[in-house]
Amino acid sequence: MTPGFITGEVSTSAGTIPKISTTWSHRDVWNTIKVRWSVGRMKYRVAPGLYAVGSPGPASHVFVTANFKLTFDHVRRALAGIDAWLLVLDTKGVNVWCAAGKGTFSTKELASRISLTGLEKIVSHHKVIVPQLGAVGISAHEVKNQTGFTVIYGPVMAEDIVAFINAGLKATKKMRTVEFPLRERLKLVPVELANGGSYLLLVPALFLILSGLNPKGYSLDLAFNDGLKAIFNLLIAYVAGCALAPVLLPWIPFRRFSLKGLATGLVAALALLCFGFLGQYVIGIIAWFLMIGALASFTAMTFTGTSTFTSLSGVQKEMKTALPAQIGMAALGIILWIVSKFILL
């Protein structure tokens, strides 16, 4: 079945090249919404290869991108009104920035794709424009040695492509600057919320059951009343880590995401305490502060993989030290919470 974004073909000396639309269909918009909520995200990809935008010829620019459909869609939309070639690398359905870090948006893949598509027969200038966020995976001199093509590093954002072309393929400082404004951070929140879907069912169910424990045995009424409060506390902790922390990211005074999440978690726990959701006994209150802090810290830390605030080595270093602390806090919190069911202090 031919994808809806393919509107025809362009004949070249290397064969026919599929022509793509620069306009998003209603289906594209709907699929984008689903992917933002992590529905089918890992399978949202297009076939790698060469595509035509407009009516390109031998002198038209060649832009390189990943085969993650969302990335592909943003690039083709940014090319509206331009005659160009779009060379899509096989990044296993991962965006440019992450694929470059993982080694799939790479020198080897670019050189291979240039050869497989017969690009040297299609364009006369032997130049490819690579997005700046993919530069870490592309060695320009090696691509030149292997293929004869010169690599030009383009802007960070696809929306700057037109300005980049009009400036003679010269990027301004703004085009080279990686920003992470509130609008971009909010786009990533749904994915982080959805990624914990199974835990949002299993963990609350466990707390609902355990909430019925008491010195006299087990109480269904207590399980219902205290269980609902426990579920609410867990939900607030989860939202504090994967929604509140990224929203307030620039203003939380810590560099590490785990500490940013811990801060928002403790603030959330304090608010819950004021409204009486943590109970009235010291052991139980301490337990909830530990559990909420640990959960918010962990969920905020997972956000490092989708932000431009950290590097791969930075993420690995943080996880190595933060994860044991989070597990320890959560375990101690759970133990104290269960103990509080029998010792009213």
SULHUZI-V515256 format. One record per backbone hydrogen bond with DSSP energy under -1.0 kcal/mol. NH is the residue of the N-H (numbers start at 1). CO is the residue of the C=O. If there is no record, write none. Layout:
# SULHUZI-V515256
[[NH;CO] [NH;CO]]
This chain:
# SULHUZI-V515256
[[6;3] [7;19] [8;19] [10;17] [12;15] [15;12] [17;10] [19;8] [20;52] [21;5] [29;25] [30;26] [31;27] [32;28] [33;29] [34;30] [35;31] [36;32] [38;35] [39;34] [43;40] [44;41] [45;43] [46;67] [49;88] [51;86] [52;18] [53;84] [60;57] [63;85] [64;129] [65;87] [69;44] [72;68] [73;69] [74;70] [75;71] [76;72] [77;73] [78;74] [79;75] [80;77] [82;79] [84;53] [85;61] [86;51] [87;63] [88;49] [89;65] [91;89] [99;95] [100;96] [101;97] [102;98] [103;99] [104;99] [105;99] [106;104] [107;137] [110;106] [111;107] [112;108] [113;109] [114;110] [115;111] [116;112] [117;113] [119;114] [121;118] [122;119] [123;119] [124;58] [128;150] [129;62] [130;152] [132;155] [134;131] [135;132] [137;134] [143;139] [144;140] [145;141] [146;142] [147;143] [148;144] [150;126] [152;128] [154;130] [156;175] [160;157] [161;158] [164;160] [165;161] [166;162] [167;163] [168;165] [169;164] [176;172] [185;181] [186;182] [187;183] [192;188] [193;189] [194;190] [195;191] [197;194] [200;196] [202;198] [203;199] [205;201] [206;202] [207;203] [208;204] [209;205] [210;206] [211;207] [212;209] [213;210] [214;217] [217;214] [219;212] [223;219] [224;220] [225;221] [226;222] [228;224] [229;225] [230;226] [231;227] [232;228] [233;229] [234;230] [235;231] [236;232] [237;233] [238;234] [239;235] [240;236] [241;237] [242;238] [243;239] [244;239] [245;240] [247;243] [248;244] [251;248] [252;248] [254;252] [260;256] [261;257] [262;258] [263;259] [264;260] [265;261] [266;262] [267;263] [268;264] [269;265] [270;266] [271;267] [272;268] [273;269] [274;270] [275;271] [276;273] [277;272] [285;281] [286;282] [287;283] [288;284] [289;285] [290;286] [291;287] [292;288] [293;289] [294;290] [295;291] [296;292] [297;293] [298;294] [299;295] [300;296] [301;297] [302;298] [303;300] [304;301] [305;302] [306;303] [315;311] [316;312] [317;313] [318;314] [319;315] [320;316] [321;317] [322;318] [323;319] [326;322] [327;323] [328;324] [329;325] [330;326] [331;327] [332;328] [333;329] [334;330] [335;331] [336;332] [337;333] [338;334] [339;335] [340;336] [341;338] [342;339] [343;339] [345;343]]
